[in-house]
Amino acid sequence: MTLDELKARLNQLEWRDVEFKEATFAIPAAAYLTVSAFSNTSGGWLVFGIQAKNGKFEIKGVANPDEMQNGFIGTLRQKGKFSCAIAFKENKLQDGGNTVLVFYIPEVPRTSKPVFIDGRMDQTYVRKGGTTQQCNKDELDAFMRDAAHERFEDGTLNTLDVANCFDAESLKWYRRFYHERHAGHETEAKDDLDFLEHFGLVLPVNGTLRPTRAAILLFGTNAAMHHLLPRQIVDFLIFQCKFAELLPEQRWDERIESLSEGNIIKSWQRIVEVYRTRFAESGFELDNTTMQRKGAPPDYLAFREAVLNLLIHQDYGDHTRKARITFFADEYQFWNPGASFVCGEEFFKAGDKPVRNSRLRAMLTRIGIGEQANTGIRNIFAHQRVMGRIPPVITNSSAEHFFAVTLSKMRLVSQNQQILLKKVGVSLSDPQAALFIHALSQGEVRPLEAQSVCGLALKETSDALNHLVVQMLLEKHTDPAGDVYRPVSVFLETLAKAGGLPPAESTVSAEAVQPANQAAKAEQTVPGLVTQPEAVEIARPTTTAIVILEFCRGVGRGVPAIMEKIGVTHRSHFKTNSLDPMVEAGWLRPLHPDNPRHPDQGYATTDKGIALLASLGTGQKTEPSVSLVTDQVAKPESGKKP
């Protein structure tokens, strides 16, 4: 960390990877808790000589930098202080007459976790947001499972009888497809138990064959699954609203009940069938025997890889949290307990990677429905890119022990976004625009991730990133994880003055989601990343829009009050079809733009909206219509005067 980087951090909040301590005369005891937390999560900087004053951080310096640095290093190296060696990096920064001490504490390998203090495992800490928190028992157990030499899936269940714990249909389905792909394999003539033993799925324990956890997860009966896992493998929830519209404690609109129990094979079959018959954006067929896709489109392939990631890599030793697939109108979310064993740029590197359930993955890969050569995440990015959509959002939390993938249905670079970029003097190629919009939305982008976003060779990706740096749109930084590119703060200010980046647009129309009994579309048009800008005509407001603008003029109004004013009751529909178009047109602004799901979210008329009212005149007494930004005024109901 350089002095300039430190000063930039001082203007931000403390966050997951940095913590400031005043430490003018001595190292506070809490600093060692932070060392444990950084070691157990994603690493971070511990900075001494920073004073918090009036809600802001400023450089104060330490009184005796050499003595303090040597003392802290000595404690870090002291045998028994921490449960493993801490490979720190230290630095001194000078700001005038003030000296600041900076220590970078890296994340340790998972086999060395949990990192605890003074020989006490209850003194284990993790970093959550900008705070250091003590681990609870479930979190400690998760660390121990991840660090164990013997994988959880390979443990045997010694109270189950191999004669009656396997589902015959699941095994029959698997073996039929396996032997079609591996004709003449030595297991072809063997019975089911010999077949399972060949692949290490049943093992001898004191002279008796016992099933492994992997065997039950793949092929177990419902009763055996309940014995192993007191929860379902995955929950599948459906919401009709957009994710940003989800209210606190809002209940799902539908739950897929067929997934309430069953092994991985059955869960996979049911999930795919639900998607194919209800959510696929263009048609494809499945082989009735193998459930393999024929001519599958990219939306299914992205979904498939995300589901397989969830089924293969979740922590089945976590009995308190279940995996979830959650469908919203604008995105699909896949959440599973257990952090990935790789992170960051490692997701995009070729070659073997450590995985939590290698036997489960190998068994599914043998029949062609598992990821090939560790390409799952890269494939998800590729399929989203083919559809011109926002890249997947990957969240891997070693602190909270979960992994999540979000697949957006929104266009990566919309026409309105491109128009706005031109307004502030930016003209970019498709790959450059894709990288820049992604960096704006995520806060940063790294080289291999950038390559997956734009789909270019590494050199061409590097050229695109460097072009954005030359254009003063991105800044190149280097941290312990390597090169990282972040949006230039000056451009962010310019963009904010121009009204901010317009929201993404959906790549899917309502007609694109077909019921199962409709014929599949013969062809799907894949939009380009950047649509050439055209003249945009702002629609005239209807009388309902005028009512809302007048109602919100000069004072913010909550959504319930606005709905009551115009007499509507369906909040999600009202927001999507009424408020959102007015915000996009620049007539309204949300009161909590950084938190769309704020319980007190409301709207106020903008200067542009006030100017619009002035140009139209006020005092209209017409009944409000439902369509807000069309040139046509809705006809009044019979008996009502317009």
C-alpha positions in Angstrom: 0.0 0.0 0.0 1.4 3.4 -1.0 0.8 6.7 0.7 -1.6 7.8 -2.1 -3.5 4.5 -1.8 -3.7 5.0 2.0 -5.1 8.5 1.6 -7.7 7.3 -0.9 -8.7 4.6 1.6 -9.1 7.2 4.4 -11.9 8.8 2.4 -13.8 5.6 2.4 -15.3 3.5 5.2 -13.3 0.7 6.8 -14.1 -2.4 5.0 -13.4 -6.1 4.8 -9.7 -5.8 3.8 -8.5 -2.8 5.8 -8.6 -1.8 9.5 -7.2 1.4 11.0 -5.8 1.6 14.5 -4.7 4.8 16.3 -2.0 2.9 18.3 0.0 6.1 19.0 2.0 4.6 21.9 1.3 0.9 22.0 -0.3 -1.9 19.9 -3.9 -2.5 21.0 -4.8 -6.1 22.0 -7.6 -5.9 19.4 -5.0 -5.9 16.6 -4.3 -9.5 17.2 -7.9 -10.4 16.8 -7.8 -8.7 13.4 -4.8 -10.7 12.4 -6.8 -13.9 13.1 -9.7 -12.5 11.2 -7.7 -11.5 8.1 -5.9 -14.9 8.2 -9.2 -16.8 8.2 -10.9 -14.7 5.5 -9.4 -12.9 2.5 -6.4 -11.1 4.0 -6.1 -7.4 4.6 -4.1 -4.4 5.7 -3.7 -3.5 9.3 -2.7 0.2 9.6 -1.3 1.8 12.8 -1.2 5.6 13.2 -4.7 6.5 12.0 -7.0 8.6 14.1 -10.8 8.5 13.9 -12.1 12.0 14.3 -15.6 13.4 13.7 -16.5 10.3 11.7 -13.5 10.6 9.5 -10.0 9.0 9.4 -6.8 11.1 9.4 -3.1 10.4 9.7 -1.7 11.0 13.2 1.3 8.7 13.2 2.9 6.6 15.9 5.2 7.8 18.6 8.0 5.3 18.3 7.7 3.5 14.9 10.8 1.3 15.1 10.1 0.0 18.5 6.4 -0.5 17.7 7.1 -2.3 14.5 9.7 -4.6 16.0 7.4 -5.4 18.9 4.5 -6.3 16.7 6.6 -8.4 14.4 8.1 -10.2 17.4 4.6 -11.1 18.7 3.5 -12.3 15.3 6.5 -14.6 15.1 6.2 -15.7 18.8 5.6 -19.4 19.0 2.2 -20.3 20.3 0.7 -16.8 19.8 -1.1 -18.0 16.7 -2.0 -21.6 15.7 0.1 -21.3 12.5 2.8 -19.1 11.1 1.6 -15.7 9.8 3.4 -14.7 6.5 3.0 -10.9 6.9 4.5 -8.0 5.0 5.4 -4.8 6.7 5.9 -1.2 5.5 6.5 2.3 6.8 4.8 5.3 5.2 5.9 8.9 5.8 3.4 11.8 5.6 5.3 14.9 6.6 6.5 14.3 10.1 4.1 11.4 10.8 5.0 7.7 10.4 2.3 5.1 9.7 2.9 1.4 10.0 1.2 -0.9 7.5 1.1 -4.6 7.8 -0.5 -6.9 5.1 -1.9 -10.1 6.6 -2.6 -12.7 3.9 -5.2 -15.4 4.0 -3.7 -18.7 5.1 -4.3 -22.0 3.2 -7.6 -23.7 4.2 -5.6 -26.6 5.6 -4.2 -24.2 8.2 -7.6 -22.8 9.3 -8.9 -21.9 11.7 -6.2 -19.5 12.9 -6.8 -18.9 16.6 -4.9 -17.1 19.4 -3.0 -18.3 22.4 -3.9 -22.0 21.9 -7.6 -21.4 22.3 -9.8 -22.4 19.5 -12.6 -20.2 20.9 -10.4 -17.3 20.1 -10.9 -17.6 16.4 -12.1 -14.6 14.4 -13.4 -13.7 10.9 -13.9 -10.5 9.0 -17.5 -9.6 8.2 -17.9 -6.3 6.5 -15.8 -3.8 8.3 -15.8 -5.7 11.6 -13.9 -8.4 13.3 -16.2 -11.1 14.8 -15.6 -14.1 16.9 -16.5 -17.5 15.3 -19.4 -19.5 16.5 -19.4 -23.3 16.7 -21.0 -23.8 13.3 -18.3 -21.7 11.7 -15.5 -23.5 13.5 -17.0 -26.8 12.4 -17.0 -25.6 8.8 -13.4 -24.6 9.0 -12.5 -28.0 10.4 -14.4 -29.9 7.6 -12.6 -27.8 5.0 -9.2 -28.5 6.6 -9.7 -32.2 7.1 -7.5 -34.6 5.1 -10.4 -37.0 4.7 -13.2 -35.5 2.7 -16.7 -35.5 4.2 -18.1 -37.3 1.1 -15.7 -40.3 1.7 -16.9 -41.1 5.2 -18.9 -44.3 5.6 -22.4 -44.6 7.1 -22.0 -47.7 9.3 -25.6 -48.0 10.4 -26.9 -48.3 6.8 -27.3 -51.7 5.0 -26.1 -51.6 1.4 -28.8 -54.1 0.5 -31.6 -51.6 1.0 -30.2 -48.0 1.1 -30.0 -47.4 -2.7 -32.7 -46.2 -5.0 -32.9 -48.7 -7.9 -34.2 -46.3 -10.4 -31.4 -43.8 -9.8 -28.8 -46.5 -10.2 -30.4 -47.9 -13.3 -30.6 -44.5 -14.9 -26.9 -43.8 -14.1 -25.6 -47.2 -15.2 -27.5 -47.2 -18.5 -26.0 -43.9 -19.5 -22.5 -44.8 -18.2 -22.3 -48.0 -20.2 -23.6 -46.3 -23.3 -20.6 -43.9 -23.0 -18.1 -46.6 -21.9 -19.1 -49.6 -23.8 -17.3 -52.8 -22.8 -16.1 -51.4 -19.5 -15.3 -54.1 -16.9 -18.2 -53.0 -14.7 -20.8 -53.7 -17.4 -21.5 -57.3 -16.2 -21.2 -56.5 -12.5 -24.1 -56.1 -10.1 -24.9 -52.7 -8.5 -22.8 -53.3 -5.4 -19.7 -54.3 -7.4 -20.3 -51.3 -9.6 -20.4 -49.0 -6.7 -17.4 -50.7 -5.0 -15.4 -50.3 -8.2 -15.7 -46.5 -7.9 -15.0 -46.4 -4.1 -18.6 -45.6 -3.3 -19.0 -48.6 -0.9 -16.1 -49.6 1.3 -15.4 -52.6 3.6 -15.7 -51.7 7.3 -14.8 -54.6 9.7 -15.6 -57.1 6.9 -18.9 -55.6 5.9 -19.6 -53.3 2.9 -20.9 -49.9 4.0 -22.0 -47.0 1.8 -20.1 -43.8 1.7 -21.8 -40.4 2.0 -21.1 -39.8 -1.7 -22.9 -43.0 -2.6 -26.0 -42.0 -0.6 -25.9 -38.4 -1.9 -25.9 -39.8 -5.5 -28.1 -42.8 -5.3 -29.7 -43.1 -1.8 -33.3 -43.8 -1.1 -35.3 -41.0 0.5 -35.0 -42.8 3.9 -31.2 -43.1 3.5 -31.0 -39.4 2.5 -32.9 -38.4 5.6 -30.5 -40.5 7.7 -27.5 -38.6 6.1 -28.9 -35.1 5.7 -31.6 -33.6 7.9 -32.4 -31.1 5.1 -33.3 -31.3 1.5 -30.4 -31.0 -1.1 -31.8 -27.8 -2.6 -34.8 -25.5 -2.2 -36.3 -23.9 -5.4 -38.2 -20.7 -4.8 -39.9 -18.4 -7.4 -40.7 -14.7 -7.0 -42.7 -12.8 -9.6 -41.0 -9.5 -8.7 -37.5 -8.2 -9.6 -34.9 -8.8 -7.0 -34.6 -5.0 -6.1 -38.4 -5.0 -5.5 -38.2 -7.8 -2.9 -39.6 -6.5 0.4 -38.3 -7.5 3.8 -39.9 -10.8 4.9 -41.7 -11.1 1.6 -42.8 -14.7 1.0 -42.0 -16.6 -2.2 -44.8 -16.9 -4.8 -44.1 -20.5 -5.5 -42.0 -23.3 -4.2 -41.0 -26.5 -6.2 -42.3 -29.2 -3.8 -40.9 -32.1 -5.8 -37.5 -31.1 -4.4 -38.5 -31.6 -0.8 -36.6 -34.8 -0.7 -34.4 -37.0 -3.0 -30.8 -37.7 -4.0 -28.6 -35.7 -6.3 -29.6 -37.7 -9.4 -33.4 -37.2 -8.8 -32.9 -33.5 -7.8 -31.0 -32.9 -11.1 -33.7 -34.5 -13.2 -36.5 -32.5 -11.5 -34.6 -29.2 -11.7 -33.9 -29.6 -15.3 -37.4 -30.6 -16.1 -38.8 -27.5 -14.3 -36.5 -25.2 -16.2 -37.2 -26.8 -19.6 -40.9 -26.8 -19.3 -41.4 -23.4 -17.6 -38.4 -21.1 -17.9 -36.3 -21.9 -21.0 -36.1 -18.9 -23.2 -35.9 -21.0 -26.4 -36.8 -24.6 -26.8 -34.7 -27.7 -26.5 -35.4 -31.4 -25.9 -34.2 -33.9 -23.3 -33.5 -37.5 -23.9 -36.2 -39.3 -21.9 -33.6 -41.8 -20.5 -30.5 -39.7 -20.0 -32.1 -36.2 -19.4 -29.3 -34.9 -21.6 -30.1 -31.8 -23.7 -30.4 -31.8 -27.5 -29.5 -28.5 -29.2 -29.6 -26.6 -25.9 -29.5 -22.8 -26.1 -27.0 -20.7 -24.0 -29.5 -19.7 -21.4 -30.0 -23.4 -20.5 -26.2 -24.0 -20.6 -25.5 -21.2 -18.1 -28.3 -22.4 -15.9 -27.0 -26.0 -16.1 -23.5 -25.1 -15.1 -24.8 -23.0 -12.1 -27.0 -25.9 -10.9 -24.2 -28.4 -11.2 -21.9 -26.1 -9.3 -24.5 -26.0 -6.5 -25.0 -29.8 -6.4 -21.3 -30.7 -6.7 -19.6 -28.2 -4.5 -21.9 -27.5 -1.6 -20.9 -28.4 2.0 -23.1 -31.4 2.8 -21.7 -31.5 6.3 -23.6 -28.3 7.0 -26.9 -29.5 8.3 -28.3 -26.1 9.3 -28.4 -24.3 5.9 -29.7 -25.7 2.6 -28.8 -24.7 -0.9 -31.2 -22.5 -2.7 -32.2 -21.7 -6.3 -34.2 -18.5 -6.4 -35.8 -17.2 -9.5 -36.7 -13.5 -9.8 -38.1 -11.7 -12.8 -34.7 -10.2 -13.7 -32.2 -12.7 -12.3 -31.5 -16.2 -11.1 -29.6 -16.8 -7.8 -27.8 -20.0 -6.8 -26.6 -20.1 -3.2 -25.0 -23.0 -1.4 -23.4 -23.6 2.0 -19.6 -23.9 1.9 -17.1 -21.5 0.4 -15.2 -22.6 -2.8 -11.7 -23.9 -2.3 -10.5 -21.4 -5.0 -11.2 -17.7 -5.3 -10.6 -14.6 -7.4 -8.6 -15.1 -10.5 -8.2 -18.8 -9.8 -11.7 -19.4 -11.0 -10.6 -18.4 -14.5 -7.3 -20.3 -14.7 -7.0 -23.5 -16.7 -6.0 -26.7 -15.0 -6.9 -28.8 -12.0 -8.2 -27.0 -8.9 -9.0 -28.3 -5.4 -12.7 -29.2 -5.0 -14.8 -30.1 -2.0 -16.5 -33.1 -3.4 -14.1 -34.6 -6.0 -15.8 -38.0 -6.0 -19.3 -36.5 -6.7 -17.8 -34.4 -9.5 -16.0 -37.4 -11.0 -19.1 -39.5 -11.0 -21.2 -36.9 -12.8 -18.5 -36.1 -15.2 -18.3 -39.7 -16.2 -21.8 -39.5 -17.7 -21.3 -36.1 -19.2 -23.3 -33.9 -16.9 -20.5 -32.5 -14.7 -18.1 -29.7 -15.5 -15.3 -30.6 -17.8 -11.7 -29.8 -16.8 -12.6 -27.2 -14.2 -14.3 -25.0 -16.7 -17.6 -24.4 -14.9 -17.3 -20.7 -14.0 -15.6 -19.8 -17.3 -18.4 -21.6 -19.1 -21.1 -19.6 -17.2 -19.3 -16.4 -18.2 -19.1 -17.5 -21.8 -22.8 -18.4 -22.1 -23.9 -15.1 -20.5 -21.6 -13.3 -23.0 -23.1 -15.1 -26.0 -26.5 -13.7 -24.9 -25.2 -10.2 -24.4 -26.0 -10.2 -20.7 -24.4 -8.9 -17.6 -21.6 -11.3 -16.5 -22.3 -13.6 -13.6 -21.7 -12.2 -10.1 -19.6 -14.6 -8.1 -19.6 -14.3 -4.3 -17.3 -16.6 -2.3 -17.3 -15.9 1.4 -14.8 -17.7 3.5 -16.0 -15.8 6.6 -19.6 -16.8 6.3 -18.9 -20.1 4.5 -21.1 -19.8 1.4 -20.8 -19.6 -2.4 -23.2 -17.8 -4.7 -23.7 -17.3 -8.4 -26.1 -14.7 -9.8 -27.2 -14.9 -13.5 -28.7 -11.7 -14.7 -31.3 -11.5 -17.5 -30.3 -7.9 -18.2 -28.3 -6.6 -21.2 -24.7 -5.9 -20.5 -24.5 -2.5 -22.3 -27.9 -1.0 -23.1 -28.6 1.6 -25.7 -29.3 4.3 -23.1 -26.0 3.5 -21.3 -24.1 3.9 -24.5 -25.8 7.2 -25.3 -24.9 8.5 -21.8 -21.3 7.4 -22.2 -21.2 9.4 -25.4 -22.7 12.4 -23.6 -19.7 12.4 -21.2 -17.3 12.1 -24.1 -16.7 8.3 -24.2 -16.7 6.2 -27.3 -15.8 2.5 -26.9 -15.7 -0.7 -28.8 -17.9 -3.6 -27.8 -15.2 -5.3 -25.7 -14.1 -2.0 -24.1 -17.7 -1.0 -23.2 -18.3 -4.5 -21.8 -15.2 -4.3 -19.5 -16.0 -0.7 -18.4 -19.6 -1.3 -17.6 -18.6 -4.5 -15.7 -15.9 -2.5 -13.7 -18.4 0.2 -12.9 -21.0 -2.3 -11.6 -18.5 -4.4 -9.6 -16.1 -1.7 -8.5 -13.1 -3.5 -10.1 -12.0 -6.1 -12.6 -8.9 -8.3 -12.8 -7.3 -9.6 -16.0 -8.5 -13.2 -16.2 -12.0 -12.1 -15.1 -11.9 -9.4 -17.8 -11.0 -12.0 -20.4 -14.1 -14.0 -19.5 -16.2 -10.8 -19.7 -15.2 -9.7 -23.2 -14.3 -13.1 -24.7 -10.9 -12.0 -26.2 -7.5 -13.6 -26.0 -5.4 -12.4 -23.0 -3.3 -10.0 -25.0 -6.4 -8.4 -26.7 -8.0 -8.2 -23.3 -4.9 -6.5 -21.9 -5.0 -4.0 -24.8 -8.6 -3.2 -24.1 -7.9 -2.6 -20.4 -4.9 -0.4 -21.2 -7.0 1.6 -23.6 -9.5 2.3 -20.8 -6.5 3.4 -18.6 -5.2 5.7 -21.4 -8.7 7.1 -21.7 -8.6 7.8 -17.9 -11.7 5.6 -17.3 -9.9 2.9 -15.3 -6.9 3.1 -13.0 -4.4 0.2 -12.8 -3.5 -0.8 -9.2 -1.4 -3.7 -7.8 -2.2 -5.5 -4.6 -1.0 -8.8 -3.2 -3.4 -10.7 -5.5 -2.0 -9.0 -8.6 -3.2 -6.3 -11.0 -6.6 -4.8 -10.6 -8.4 -2.1 -12.6 -10.8 0.3 -10.9 -13.0 3.1 -12.2 -11.3 6.6 -12.0 -13.0 8.6 -9.3 -13.1 11.8 -11.5 -15.1 10.0 -14.1 -17.5 8.6 -11.5 -18.1 12.2 -10.4 -18.7 13.3 -14.1 -21.0 10.3 -14.5 -22.9 11.3 -11.4 -23.4 14.8 -12.6 -24.8 13.4 -15.8 -27.4 11.5 -13.9 -25.6 8.2 -13.3 -25.5 5.1 -15.5 -29.0 4.2 -16.7 -30.3 0.8 -15.4 -29.7 -2.3 -17.5 -32.3 -3.4 -19.9 -33.8 -6.9 -20.0 -32.8 -9.2 -22.9 -36.0 -11.2 -22.4 -39.5 -10.2 -23.4 -42.5 -11.6 -21.7 -43.2 -13.6 -24.8 -39.7 -15.2 -24.6 -40.6 -17.4 -21.6 -42.8 -20.0 -23.1 -45.2 -22.5 -21.5 -44.3 -26.1 -22.0 -47.1 -26.7 -24.5 -45.9 -24.0 -27.0 -43.6 -24.8 -29.9 -40.0 -23.8 -29.4 -38.7 -20.8 -31.2 -36.9 -21.7 -34.3 -34.2 -19.2 -33.8 -33.0 -16.8 -31.1 -31.4 -13.5 -31.9 -28.4 -12.7 -29.8 -28.1 -9.0 -29.3 -24.8 -7.2 -29.7 -23.0 -5.8 -26.6 -23.4 -2.3 -27.8 -26.4 -1.0 -29.7 -25.7 1.9 -32.0 -27.3 5.0 -30.5 -30.3 6.4 -32.2 -32.4 9.5 -31.5 -34.4 8.9 -28.4 -37.9 10.5 -28.2 -39.2 11.0 -24.7 -42.8 9.9 -24.5 -45.4 12.4 -23.3 -46.7 11.8 -19.8 -50.2 10.5 -19.3 -52.5 12.1 -16.7 -51.5 9.4 -14.2 -47.9 10.4 -14.5 -48.9 14.1 -14.0 -50.8 13.2 -10.9 -47.8 11.4 -9.5 -45.4 14.2 -10.4 -47.7 16.8 -8.8 -48.1 14.6 -5.7 -44.3 14.1 -5.3 -43.4 17.7 -6.1 -41.4 19.4 -3.4 -41.7 16.5 -1.0 -40.8 12.8 -1.1 -43.7 10.4 -1.0 -43.7 6.7 0.1 -44.8 4.1 -2.4 -47.9 3.1 -0.4 -49.0 6.8 -0.4 -48.5 7.1 -4.2 -50.4 3.9 -4.8 -53.3 5.1 -2.6 -53.3 8.4 -4.5 -53.9 6.9 -7.9 -55.9 3.9 -6.6 -53.7 0.8 -7.4 -52.9 -2.2 -5.2 -50.3 -4.4 -6.9 -47.0 -3.0 -5.7 -44.6 -5.0 -8.0 -46.7 -4.4 -11.1 -47.0 -0.7 -10.2 -43.3 -0.2 -9.7 -42.2 -2.1 -12.8 -44.8 -0.5 -15.1 -45.2 2.9 -13.5 -42.5 4.2 -11.2 -39.5 2.6 -13.0 -40.3 4.2 -16.4 -40.7 7.6 -14.8 -37.3 7.2 -13.0 -35.7 6.1 -16.3 -37.2 9.1 -18.0 -35.7 11.3 -15.3 -39.0 12.6 -13.9 -38.7 10.9 -10.5 -35.8 10.0 -8.3 -35.8 7.4 -5.5 -35.2 8.7 -2.0 -32.8 5.7 -1.3 -31.0 5.1 -4.6 -28.3 3.0 -3.0 -30.8 0.7 -1.3 -33.7 -0.2 -3.7 -35.3 -2.5 -1.1 -35.2 0.1 1.7 -38.4 -0.3 3.8 -39.1 3.5 3.6 -38.3 3.8 -0.1 -40.1 6.7 -1.7 -39.9 9.1 -4.7 -39.6 12.8 -5.3 -40.1 14.8 -8.5 -36.9 15.8 -10.1 -36.0 19.2 -11.6 -36.7 17.7 -15.0 -40.1 16.5 -13.8 -40.9 20.0 -12.5 -39.9 21.5 -15.8 -42.1 19.0 -17.6 -45.1 20.0 -15.4 -44.3 23.7 -16.1 -44.2 23.0 -19.9 -47.6 21.2 -19.7 -49.4 23.5 -17.3 -50.9 22.2 -14.1 -54.4 21.7 -12.6 -55.6 18.9 -14.8 -58.5 17.1 -13.3 -58.6 13.9 -15.4 -58.8 10.4 -13.9 -55.4 8.7 -13.7 -54.7 6.0 -16.2 -52.5 2.9 -15.8 -50.1 3.5 -18.7 -47.6 6.1 -17.6 -45.2 6.9 -20.5 -47.2 6.2 -23.7 -48.8 8.7 -26.0 -52.1 7.0 -25.6 -54.4 7.9 -22.7 -56.2 5.0 -21.2 -60.0 5.1 -21.7 -62.0 5.8 -18.6 -64.3 3.1 -17.3 -67.9 3.2 -18.3 -69.7 5.9 -16.3 -66.6 7.9 -15.6 -65.9 11.2 -17.2 -62.4 11.8 -18.7 
